[in-house]
C-alpha cells in the first residue's frame, strides 16, 4: 500500500528533462506511424516537435512503439486533442507502472518456484518499497522498466530451460534500450548450463529466438524505409561528448581531478578543490593530450565483465545468474565513460532476485540503492525543474562536492560487489562438488 501511494503521489511530478522527450515521441507517435519517426530513406534524422519542444528519436524502435500506443490512447480520451499537462506526464509514468507490475509478477512467480513463498514475498517487497526505485521510476520518470521486464524475463526463461523464449525476450530488451546488451552474458551463461553436448544446440535455439523477435520488431521500420536512419541513431548513442552524464562513477572522479588540476593556478587550490563539479566533455580531455576515455572505459568494463563471467562460469540457476547480471550492470555504470545517471538502476532488480535466496546480497542491495538514490537526488531532487531546490540534498553540504565523494563510495562498492560475487560463486561451486 505504501509503495502504491507514493507512486500515485509521484504521477504529476514533471520528472527530468527526459520526460519532455518522451512527450514529444508520444505525441508524434499518436499521429503518425512510429516506425517513420526516424526519417525515411536518405533523409536526415527527423526533427520532431511538440509545443515548444523539439528533438529526434534516440532509442531503438520498441520504446517509440510503446509510447505511440500511450499517445493514441491519450488522444482518443481527449477527443483528438493532445494537451501538454500533468495528465500526459501521468500517462507516460503509468506505462512504467504497468511494466513494473509485470516485473513484480515475474519476481513473485519465478522466485516462489525456485526458493519458496517467503523468498518471493521478500523480493516483491524489497523492490516495490525501495526508495531508489520510486524516485527513479515514479518521481523522475525514467523508462527503465520498459527494458528490464523483458531482460529479467529472459534470464528467468533461460534458467527454466526455455531457451528460444529467452533469446526472443533478450532481443526485445536490447531493441528497447541498448544498455540491455551488458546483460546478455548472463543470459548466455544460463543458456549454456547443463551437459556440454547440448550447449551448441541451446545457443543456436536461443539465437534463433533472438533473430525471430528482432525480425518482428524491425519489420515496421524496414517497411517504412527507416532502417538506415535507425542505424544512424544507434551509432550516435556512442558519441555523447561527456566523461560522465551526471553519474557518480570513476569518470566523474577523473573529471573532478582534471578540473582541479587545470583550475587551481587561476583560482587557488582551495576554491578549485571545493568548486561544484560540472560535466566534462570527452573532446576536451583529448584536447588536453590524454587518451580517449571511451577506449579506456570500454577496456576496463570488458575486463571486469570478463572476470565476472569467468568467475561465475561453473554456477547456474536463477539466483546466481541474477547476481552476475547485477555485477555486469554495476561494472558498466561505474567503469564505462559517457554513462548516464539512470543506468545503474538495472542492477537493483537483479540484485533483489539474488538477495531473495542469498542473504549476503541484501546489505549490498541496500548500499547500492542508497548510492543510486543519492546520485539522482543530488542532481535532480524529486523533479529536475520545479522541486529540485526544495528537495535535493545540497552538494555543498560536504566541503568537497558530495557527488565526488559519492563517486568514490560507488567505486568502493564495486570492489565490495566483486568480493561478494566471488564468495557466492565459490560457495555455490563447493556445494555442487559436495553433492556430486
C-alpha positions in Angstrom: 0.0 0.0 0.0 2.8 2.4 0.9 4.6 1.8 -2.4 1.3 2.3 -4.3 0.5 5.6 -2.5 4.0 7.0 -3.2 3.8 6.1 -6.8 0.4 7.8 -7.2 1.7 10.9 -5.5 4.6 10.9 -7.9 2.4 10.8 -11.0 2.1 14.5 -11.6 5.7 15.4 -10.9 7.4 16.7 -14.0 10.4 14.5 -13.7 13.6 15.2 -15.6 14.1 16.7 -19.0 13.8 13.2 -20.4 10.1 13.3 -19.7 9.8 16.2 -22.1 11.5 14.0 -24.7 9.0 11.1 -24.0 6.2 13.6 -24.5 7.4 14.6 -28.0 7.8 10.9 -29.0 4.4 10.1 -27.6 2.7 13.0 -29.4 4.4 12.2 -32.7 3.6 8.5 -32.5 -0.1 9.4 -31.8 -0.5 11.0 -35.2 1.9 9.0 -37.3 3.4 5.6 -37.8 6.1 5.4 -35.1 8.4 3.5 -37.5 8.6 6.5 -39.7 9.7 8.9 -36.9 13.4 8.1 -37.6 13.1 9.6 -41.0 12.6 7.9 -44.3 15.1 6.8 -47.0 18.2 9.0 -47.4 16.7 11.9 -45.5 18.5 13.0 -42.3 17.1 12.1 -38.9 13.7 13.7 -38.4 13.3 16.6 -36.1 10.1 16.1 -34.0 8.2 18.9 -32.4 5.5 19.3 -29.7 4.6 22.7 -28.5 7.9 24.4 -27.8 9.9 21.2 -27.6 12.0 19.7 -30.4 14.0 16.6 -30.5 14.6 13.4 -32.6 14.2 9.7 -31.8 17.2 8.5 -29.9 16.2 4.9 -28.9 15.6 1.6 -30.7 12.0 1.1 -32.0 10.3 -0.7 -29.1 10.1 2.5 -27.0 8.6 4.6 -29.8 6.1 1.8 -30.4 5.1 1.7 -26.8 4.9 5.5 -26.4 2.9 5.7 -29.6 0.3 3.3 -28.1 0.1 5.6 -25.0 -0.2 8.6 -27.2 -3.1 7.2 -29.3 -5.0 6.2 -26.2 -4.4 9.7 -24.7 -5.5 11.3 -28.0 -8.7 9.2 -28.0 -9.6 10.0 -24.4 -9.1 13.7 -25.1 -11.3 13.6 -28.3 -8.4 14.1 -30.8 -6.8 16.8 -28.7 -3.3 16.5 -27.1 -2.9 18.8 -24.1 0.5 19.0 -22.6 -0.2 18.8 -18.9 0.2 16.7 -15.8 -2.2 14.2 -17.2 0.1 13.4 -20.1 3.0 13.1 -17.7 0.9 10.7 -15.6 0.0 8.6 -18.7 3.7 8.1 -19.6 4.5 7.2 -16.0 1.6 4.7 -15.9 3.2 2.9 -18.8 6.2 2.5 -16.4 4.0 1.3 -13.6 2.4 -1.3 -16.0 5.8 -2.8 -16.7 6.7 -2.6 -13.0 3.6 -4.6 -12.3 4.7 -7.2 -14.8 8.1 -7.3 -13.2 6.6 -7.9 -9.7 4.6 -10.8 -11.1 7.7 -12.2 -12.7 9.7 -11.8 -9.4 7.0 -13.5 -7.4 6.3 -16.4 -9.7 9.9 -17.3 -10.6 11.3 -16.9 -7.1 8.4 -18.7 -5.4 9.1 -21.6 -7.8 12.8 -21.6 -7.1 13.1 -20.7 -3.4 9.6 -20.7 -1.9 6.9 -18.2 -0.9 8.8 -16.4 1.8 11.7 -15.5 -0.5 9.2 -14.4 -3.2 7.4 -12.1 -0.8 10.7 -10.6 0.4 11.8 -9.9 -3.2 8.5 -8.2 -4.1 8.5 -6.0 -1.0 12.2 -5.2 -1.5 11.6 -3.9 -5.0 8.2 -2.3 -4.5 9.2 -0.3 -1.4 12.7 0.6 -2.5 13.0 4.4 -2.3 15.6 4.4 -5.2 13.1 2.6 -7.4 10.3 5.0 -6.5 12.5 8.1 -7.1 13.8 6.8 -10.4 10.6 5.4 -12.0 7.9 7.3 -10.2 9.2 10.8 -9.4 11.8 11.3 -12.2 10.1 9.3 -14.9 12.9 7.2 -16.3 11.7 4.4 -18.6 14.0 1.7 -17.2 11.2 -0.9 -16.5 10.4 -1.0 -20.3 13.6 -2.9 -20.9 14.1 -4.5 -17.5 10.9 -6.6 -17.7 11.9 -8.4 -20.9 15.5 -8.6 -19.7 14.6 -10.2 -16.4 12.1 -12.5 -18.1 14.9 -13.6 -20.5 17.0 -14.6 -17.5 14.1 -16.4 -15.9 13.3 -18.2 -19.2 16.9 -19.3 -19.7 17.2 -20.6 -16.1 14.0 -22.6 -16.7 15.3 -24.1 -19.9 13.1 -22.1 -22.3 16.0 -21.0 -24.4 14.1 -19.9 -27.6 11.9 -17.7 -25.5 15.0 -16.4 -23.6 16.5 -15.3 -26.9 13.4 -13.6 -28.0 13.0 -11.7 -24.8 16.7 -10.7 -24.7 16.3 -9.3 -28.2 13.2 -7.4 -27.1 15.2 -5.9 -24.2 18.0 -4.8 -26.5 15.7 -3.3 -29.1 14.0 -1.4 -26.2 17.2 0.1 -24.8 20.8 -0.8 -25.9 22.0 -0.9 -22.3 20.5 -4.4 -22.1 23.5 -5.6 -24.1 25.5 -5.8 -20.9 23.1 -8.4 -19.6 23.5 -10.8 -22.5 26.5 -12.7 -21.0 24.3 -13.6 -18.0 21.6 -14.9 -20.3 24.2 -16.7 -22.4 25.8 -18.4 -19.5 22.5 -19.5 -18.2 21.6 -21.0 -21.6 24.9 -22.9 -21.5 24.1 -24.6 -18.2 23.8 -28.4 -18.4 25.5 -31.0 -20.4 28.2 -29.9 -22.8 26.8 -31.8 -25.7 23.6 -29.7 -25.7 25.2 -26.3 -25.4 25.7 -25.7 -29.1 22.1 -26.6 -29.8 20.8 -24.5 -26.9 22.8 -21.5 -28.1 21.6 -21.9 -31.7 18.0 -22.1 -30.4 18.5 -19.0 -28.3 20.0 -17.2 -31.3 17.0 -18.2 -33.4 14.6 -16.8 -30.8 16.5 -13.5 -30.9 16.5 -13.4 -34.7 12.8 -14.0 -34.9 12.0 -11.4 -32.3 14.4 -8.9 -34.0 12.7 -9.5 -37.4 9.3 -8.8 -35.9 10.4 -5.7 -34.2 12.3 -4.3 -37.2 9.8 -5.2 -39.8 7.7 -2.0 -39.5 10.9 0.1 -39.6 12.1 -1.7 -42.8 8.6 -1.4 -44.3 8.6 2.3 -43.6 12.1 2.7 -45.3 13.6 4.0 -42.0 16.2 1.3 -41.3 19.2 3.4 -42.4 18.1 6.2 -40.1 17.7 3.8 -37.3 21.2 2.6 -37.8 22.5 6.2 -37.7 20.5 6.7 -34.5 22.2 3.7 -32.8 25.6 4.9 -34.0 25.1 8.3 -32.3 24.4 6.7 -29.0 28.1 6.0 -28.6 29.1 9.6 -29.4 27.9 11.6 -26.4 30.6 14.1 -25.5 30.8 13.6 -21.8 33.1 11.8 -19.4 30.1 11.0 -17.2 26.5 12.1 -17.7 25.9 13.1 -14.1 26.8 9.6 -12.9 28.8 9.3 -9.7 31.4 6.9 -11.1 35.1 6.6 -11.9 34.9 9.1 -14.7 33.1 11.7 -12.5 36.2 11.5 -10.3 38.5 11.8 -13.3 36.6 14.9 -14.5 36.9 16.4 -11.0 40.6 15.8 -10.7 41.3 17.3 -14.2 39.3 20.4 -13.4 41.1 20.9 -10.1 44.5 20.4 -11.8 43.8 23.0 -14.5 41.9 25.5 -12.3 43.9 25.9 -9.2 46.6 28.1 -10.9 44.0 30.7 -11.7 41.6 30.5 -8.7 43.7 29.0 -5.9 43.9 25.4 -4.6 41.1 25.6 -2.0 38.4 27.2 -4.4 39.4 24.6 -7.0 39.1 21.7 -4.7 35.7 22.8 -3.3 34.1 24.0 -6.5 30.9 22.4 -7.9 31.8 19.8 -10.4 30.1 20.0 -13.9 30.1 17.6 -16.8 33.4 17.5 -18.6 33.5 16.7 -22.4 35.5 13.8 -23.7 36.6 16.0 -26.6 38.1 18.4 -24.1 40.1 15.6 -22.4 41.5 14.6 -25.7 42.4 18.2 -26.5 44.4 18.3 -23.3 46.5 15.4 -24.6 45.0 12.5 -22.7 44.0 9.1 -24.3 40.4 8.7 -25.4 38.4 7.9 -22.3 35.9 5.9 -24.3 38.5 3.3 -25.1 39.9 3.2 -21.6 36.4 2.9 -20.1 35.5 0.1 -22.6 38.6 -1.8 -21.8 38.0 -1.6 -18.0 34.4 -2.6 -18.4 35.1 -5.5 -20.7 37.9 -6.7 -18.3 35.6 -6.5 -15.3 32.7 -8.3 -17.1 35.0 -11.0 -18.5 36.3 -11.6 -14.9 32.8 -11.9 -13.6 31.6 -14.3 -16.3 34.7 -16.4 -15.8 34.2 -16.4 -12.0 30.5 -17.5 -12.4 31.1 -19.9 -15.3 30.5 -23.0 -13.1 27.4 -21.8 -11.4 23.9 -21.9 -12.7 20.3 -21.2 -11.7 18.2 -18.0 -11.5 19.8 -16.5 -8.4 23.5 -16.8 -9.4 22.7 -15.6 -12.9 20.8 -12.6 -11.5 23.8 -11.9 -9.2 26.1 -12.0 -12.3 23.7 -9.7 -14.2 23.7 -7.2 -11.3 27.5 -7.1 -11.3 27.7 -6.6 -15.1 25.4 -3.6 -14.8 27.3 -2.2 -11.8 30.7 -2.6 -13.6 29.3 -0.9 -16.8 27.8 2.0 -14.9 30.9 2.6 -12.8 33.8 2.0 -15.3 32.4 3.0 -18.7 32.6 6.5 -20.0 29.6 8.6 -21.0 27.2 6.6 -18.7 24.1 8.4 -17.6 22.8 8.8 -14.1 19.9 6.3 -14.6 22.0 3.4 -15.9 22.8 1.9 -12.5 19.1 1.3 -11.9 19.2 -2.0 -13.8 21.4 -3.6 -11.1 18.7 -3.2 -8.5 16.0 -5.7 -9.6 18.7 -8.3 -10.4 20.3 -7.8 -7.0 16.9 -8.1 -5.5 16.5 -11.5 -7.2 19.9 -12.6 -5.9 19.1 -11.4 -2.4 15.9 -13.4 -2.2 18.0 -16.5 -1.8 21.4 -15.2 -0.9 21.3 -13.2 2.3 24.9 -12.0 1.5 23.5 -9.8 -1.2 20.9 -7.9 0.9 23.3 -5.5 2.6 24.9 -4.8 -0.8 21.5 -4.2 -2.3 20.7 -1.5 0.3 24.0 0.2 -0.1 23.8 0.3 -3.9 20.2 1.5 -3.7 21.3 4.3 -1.4 24.2 5.3 -3.7 21.9 5.3 -6.7 19.1 7.3 -4.9 21.5 9.8 -3.6 23.1 10.2 -7.1 19.7 11.1 -8.5 18.7 13.3 -5.7 21.9 15.4 -5.7 21.3 16.3 -9.3 17.5 16.4 -9.6 15.9 16.3 -6.2 12.5 14.7 -6.8 12.0 16.6 -10.1 14.5 18.4 -12.2 12.7 21.7 -12.6 10.0 22.6 -10.1 11.1 20.9 -6.9 14.9 20.4 -7.2 15.9 23.3 -4.9 13.5 22.3 -2.2 14.1 18.5 -2.1 17.6 18.0 -3.3 20.4 17.5 -0.7 22.9 20.3 -1.2 26.0 19.1 -2.9 28.0 21.7 -0.9 27.0 20.1 2.4 30.4 18.4 2.4 33.5 20.6 1.7 34.3 18.7 -1.5 31.3 18.3 -3.8 29.2 15.5 -2.4 28.9 13.9 -5.9 32.6 13.3 -6.0 32.6 11.7 -2.6 29.6 9.6 -3.7 31.6 8.5 -6.8 34.4 7.3 -4.6 31.9 5.4 -2.5 30.4 3.8 -5.6 33.9 2.7 -6.9 34.5 1.1 -3.4 31.1 -0.5 -3.6 32.0 -2.1 -6.9 35.1 -3.6 -5.3 32.9 -4.9 -2.5 30.5 -6.3 -5.1 33.3 -8.2 -6.7 34.3 -9.8 -3.4 30.7 -10.8 -2.7 30.2 -12.3 -6.2 33.5 -14.3 -5.8 32.5 -15.6 -2.4 29.0 -16.6 -3.6 30.3 -18.3 -6.7 32.9 -20.2 -4.7 30.3 -21.3 -2.2 27.9 -22.4 -5.0 30.7 -24.4 -6.7 31.7 -26.0 -3.4 28.1 -27.0 -2.8 27.9 -28.6 -6.3 31.1 -30.5 -5.7 29.8 -31.8 -2.3 26.6 -33.0 -4.0 28.5 -34.8 -6.8 
